Amino acid sequence: MQPNPFGGVIENLSVEEVKAGLDAGTILLVDVREPNETAAESIPGAVEFPLSAFDAHALPDPGEKTLVFSCRSGQRSQKAAAAAQAAGVDLHRHMAGGILAWKEAGFPTEKG
């Protein structure tokens, strides 16, 4: 883990790590982009949770899964992790590069 530029600490997961976790059912991917963005294109299986209305205590319960934040490029997902940590919720993982890196890796998306 490393310092998060927005506060707290952050663990960068690659899109390959996240894809493997989604496929294995071990990751809950939380997309913090805005509804107009997720409506246009999203990662299959990701849960929408816009940063503009972010409430760390209202995040979905990942159960046994690892909760990982994602966004467009990796900035807002780091902000979400920082906000969660500031609220006392120990969430520190995000998908580095966001949906842009996901698409660059050739992984599938759903278009609205």
Residue frames relative to the residue before (quaternion, step in Angstrom):
aa qw qx qy qz dx dy dz
M 1.0000 0.0000 0.0000 0.0000 0.00 0.00 0.00
Q 0.1500 -0.7814 0.6023 0.0646 3.53 -1.21 0.55
P 0.6450 -0.4971 0.3765 0.4417 3.60 -1.20 0.24
N 0.3484 -0.7033 0.5829 0.2102 3.54 -1.08 0.82
P 0.4726 -0.6924 0.4529 0.3036 3.64 -0.73 0.92
F 0.6996 0.4437 -0.2573 0.4974 3.58 1.25 -0.39
G 0.6999 -0.4162 0.2543 0.5219 3.58 1.30 0.11
G 0.7832 0.2875 -0.2323 0.4999 3.55 -1.13 0.66
V 0.5416 -0.5768 0.4815 0.3769 3.53 -1.20 -0.62
I 0.1755 -0.7823 0.5913 0.0871 3.55 -1.22 0.45
E 0.1570 -0.7355 0.6477 0.1224 3.52 -1.18 0.64
N 0.2699 -0.7746 0.5575 0.1282 3.54 -0.65 1.18
L 0.0990 -0.7682 0.6303 0.0518 3.55 -0.80 1.03
S 0.4435 -0.6792 0.5129 0.2808 3.57 -0.99 0.79
V 0.6240 -0.5266 0.4056 0.4110 3.56 -1.23 0.36
E 0.6102 0.5501 -0.3513 0.4490 3.59 1.10 -0.62
E 0.6452 0.5082 -0.3158 0.4752 3.59 0.99 -0.82
V 0.6682 0.4928 -0.2989 0.4705 3.59 0.95 -0.89
K 0.6362 0.5212 -0.3330 0.4613 3.61 0.92 -0.83
A 0.6559 0.5040 -0.3110 0.4679 3.59 0.91 -0.89
G 0.6648 0.5054 -0.2942 0.4648 3.59 1.00 -0.84
L 0.6324 0.5087 -0.3292 0.4826 3.59 1.03 -0.74
D 0.6646 0.5120 -0.2984 0.4551 3.57 0.92 -0.93
A 0.7172 0.4396 -0.2366 0.4862 3.57 1.06 -0.82
G 0.4499 -0.7050 0.4390 0.3285 3.58 1.27 -0.24
T 0.5278 0.6475 -0.3984 0.3788 3.59 1.19 0.49
I 0.7206 0.3705 -0.2297 0.5392 3.60 1.28 -0.13
L 0.1749 -0.7077 0.6732 0.1240 3.52 -1.18 0.78
L 0.1791 -0.8018 0.5658 0.0703 3.57 -0.44 1.24
V 0.1157 -0.7948 0.5954 0.0216 3.57 -0.72 1.14
D 0.2097 -0.7953 0.5645 0.0694 3.56 -0.47 1.30
V 0.1753 -0.8277 0.5289 0.0665 3.59 -0.52 1.19
R 0.3847 0.6969 -0.5100 0.3260 3.59 1.18 0.43
E 0.6100 -0.5734 0.4113 0.3605 3.55 -1.30 0.29
P 0.6892 -0.5209 0.3096 0.3973 3.61 -1.17 0.58
N 0.6405 0.5176 -0.3483 0.4479 3.62 0.96 -0.70
E 0.6474 0.5107 -0.3167 0.4688 3.59 1.11 -0.64
T 0.6983 0.4559 -0.2807 0.4751 3.58 0.86 -0.94
A 0.6037 0.5498 -0.3633 0.4486 3.60 1.13 -0.55
A 0.6636 0.5085 -0.3039 0.4568 3.58 1.07 -0.70
E 0.7829 -0.1565 0.1439 0.5847 3.58 0.97 -0.88
S 0.0538 0.8062 -0.5858 0.0632 3.56 -0.94 0.87
I 0.5201 -0.5928 0.5104 0.3428 3.51 -1.37 0.22
P 0.5043 -0.6664 0.4464 0.3198 3.62 -0.75 0.98
G 0.8048 0.2693 -0.2210 0.4805 3.55 -0.89 1.00
A 0.5383 0.6216 -0.4125 0.3920 3.60 1.23 -0.22
V 0.3425 -0.7128 0.5805 0.1939 3.54 -1.18 0.73
E 0.3678 -0.7375 0.5247 0.2134 3.58 -0.85 0.96
F 0.1414 0.7638 -0.6139 0.1405 3.57 -0.91 1.00
P 0.2106 -0.8513 0.4640 0.1252 3.61 0.38 1.26
L 0.5171 -0.6552 0.4652 0.2947 3.54 -0.98 0.92
S 0.6049 0.5916 -0.3583 0.3946 3.62 1.07 -0.68
A 0.7630 0.2564 -0.1566 0.5723 3.60 1.19 -0.49
F 0.2203 0.8427 -0.4696 0.1444 3.56 1.23 0.55
D 0.0739 0.7430 -0.6610 0.0749 3.53 -0.96 1.02
A 0.3809 -0.7712 0.4633 0.2135 3.56 -0.26 1.29
H 0.6846 0.4934 -0.2912 0.4508 3.58 1.05 -0.69
A 0.6727 0.4632 -0.2981 0.4941 3.60 1.28 -0.13
L 0.3733 0.7330 -0.4892 0.2900 3.59 1.26 0.15
P 0.5580 -0.5961 0.4396 0.3741 3.59 -1.08 0.60
D 0.4869 -0.6476 0.5038 0.2995 3.54 -1.12 0.72
P 0.3051 -0.7890 0.5002 0.1849 3.61 -0.54 1.08
G 0.3672 -0.7267 0.5026 0.2907 3.58 1.24 -0.20
E 0.8084 -0.1929 0.1808 0.5259 3.55 -0.76 -1.07
K 0.5581 0.6201 -0.3841 0.3956 3.59 1.27 -0.16
T 0.4546 -0.6343 0.5471 0.3030 3.54 -1.34 0.28
L 0.3047 -0.7505 0.5565 0.1850 3.59 -0.72 1.04
V 0.0292 -0.7839 0.6186 -0.0451 3.54 -0.86 1.09
F 0.3172 -0.7472 0.5551 0.1813 3.57 -0.88 0.98
S 0.0106 -0.7747 0.6317 0.0259 3.55 -1.22 0.58
C 0.0410 -0.7711 0.6348 0.0284 3.54 -1.31 0.38
R 0.7772 -0.3152 0.2337 0.4920 3.58 -1.11 -0.60
S 0.8466 0.0532 0.0281 0.5289 3.58 0.74 -1.08
G 0.6590 -0.5254 0.3116 0.4389 3.60 1.23 -0.14
Q 0.5465 0.6192 -0.4045 0.3928 3.61 1.23 -0.06
R 0.7205 0.4429 -0.2601 0.4660 3.58 0.73 -1.05
S 0.6127 0.5397 -0.3638 0.4483 3.59 1.07 -0.59
Q 0.6251 0.5056 -0.3373 0.4898 3.60 1.11 -0.60
K 0.6249 0.5267 -0.3324 0.4707 3.60 1.06 -0.73
A 0.6346 0.5289 -0.3263 0.4594 3.59 1.02 -0.81
A 0.6518 0.5052 -0.3144 0.4703 3.58 0.95 -0.84
A 0.6455 0.5119 -0.3143 0.4717 3.58 1.00 -0.83
A 0.6577 0.5051 -0.3092 0.4655 3.60 0.96 -0.86
A 0.6363 0.5197 -0.3310 0.4642 3.59 1.00 -0.79
Q 0.6744 0.4902 -0.2963 0.4660 3.57 0.89 -0.91
A 0.6346 0.5261 -0.3287 0.4609 3.58 1.03 -0.76
A 0.6894 0.4519 -0.2654 0.5001 3.59 1.18 -0.61
G 0.5897 -0.6179 0.3498 0.3848 3.57 1.28 0.14
V 0.5478 0.5787 -0.4038 0.4494 3.57 1.27 0.35
D 0.3370 -0.7849 0.4910 0.1711 3.58 -0.59 1.16
L 0.3015 0.7056 -0.5740 0.2859 3.54 0.20 1.34
H 0.0786 0.8442 -0.5194 0.1066 3.56 -0.58 1.11
R 0.5923 0.5761 -0.3761 0.4193 3.60 1.19 0.24
H 0.0530 0.7755 -0.6288 0.0215 3.52 -1.13 0.74
M 0.4899 -0.6403 0.5096 0.3006 3.52 -1.29 0.47
A 0.3558 -0.7565 0.5142 0.1914 3.55 -0.41 1.26
G 0.8117 0.2739 -0.2130 0.4698 3.55 -0.95 0.92
G 0.3271 -0.8002 0.4596 0.2035 3.58 1.28 -0.19
I 0.7943 -0.2979 0.2304 0.4767 3.51 -1.32 -0.42
L 0.5607 0.5892 -0.3975 0.4248 3.60 1.16 -0.45
A 0.6817 0.4594 -0.2823 0.4945 3.60 0.91 -0.90
W 0.5882 0.5776 -0.3537 0.4419 3.57 1.10 -0.74
K 0.6979 0.4570 -0.2651 0.4835 3.57 0.86 -1.01
E 0.6238 0.5484 -0.3337 0.4459 3.58 1.03 -0.80
A 0.6598 0.4937 -0.2962 0.4828 3.59 1.14 -0.66
G 0.5283 -0.6653 0.3879 0.3576 3.58 1.28 -0.13
F 0.4385 0.6967 -0.4589 0.3342 3.56 1.27 0.30
P 0.5668 -0.6501 0.3933 0.3185 3.61 -1.06 0.70
T 0.1230 -0.7398 0.6546 0.0955 3.52 -1.31 0.53
E 0.3626 -0.6738 0.5889 0.2601 3.51 -1.37 0.25
K 0.2065 -0.7770 0.5837 0.1133 3.55 -0.86 0.96
G 0.4951 -0.7134 0.4338 0.2402 3.51 -1.02 0.96
